[in-house]
């Protein structure tokens, strides 16, 4: 059945197992949920709960063992590797805890990287990367090597890189995990504004309740299943104030 026009993601009975010889490890035991377009969703769970596996499946970085996954109306389970790569490059952006920036490379060149794998004309790359960098407040650091930046600045570069292709969904995997509290709040402010002001769908992976409370909704995983799926009644802004 096609996904609802109000949903960007619908998964049903999604399962993932890993096999090592005769042994099978179940990472996801069958999860079902929807994500609305423009929603800010946090996925929580202890180590081994399946949240990283779920991120990889939702982000088209891995394929499920069984179940269905509709992205923007398309059932992607039977997509080829090239089709998945194209969809991932065009529609998704990723922000990781470890930044994953290129060493000995400027901020501008780091942010331009996703465009290399896109159909975007090369003559527009500098302008698009500049716009993304300025949107996270780093225009003055554009030509600096990433090694010259603080942790918070590096994560902002990672967000700019995720934004440069104008994705529909941003996946943020423990984006504040390596940052001090002030830098972490700055990063959550940027993600929240992308969601509220620009309508980006944000899917946040975190083990911190204080970080998850910036989302509209929290799914909690345990042992590869959904333990709870709840709306955040008192959503926090990045300034630790409540927002509607």
Secondary structure, DSSP 8 states (H G I E B T S, - for coil): ----TTEEEEEEEEEEEEEETTEEEEEEEEEEEEEETT-EEEEE--TTSSHHHHHHHHTTSS--SEEEEEETTEE-TT--HHHHHHHHHHHEEEEETT----TT-BHHHHHHHHHHTSSS-GGGHHHHHHHHHHHTT-GGGTTSBGGGS-HHHHHHHHHHHHHTTT-SEEEEESTTTTS-HHHHHHHHHHHHHHHHTT--EEEEE-S-HHHHTTSSEEEEEETTEEEEEEE-SSEE-TTS-EE-
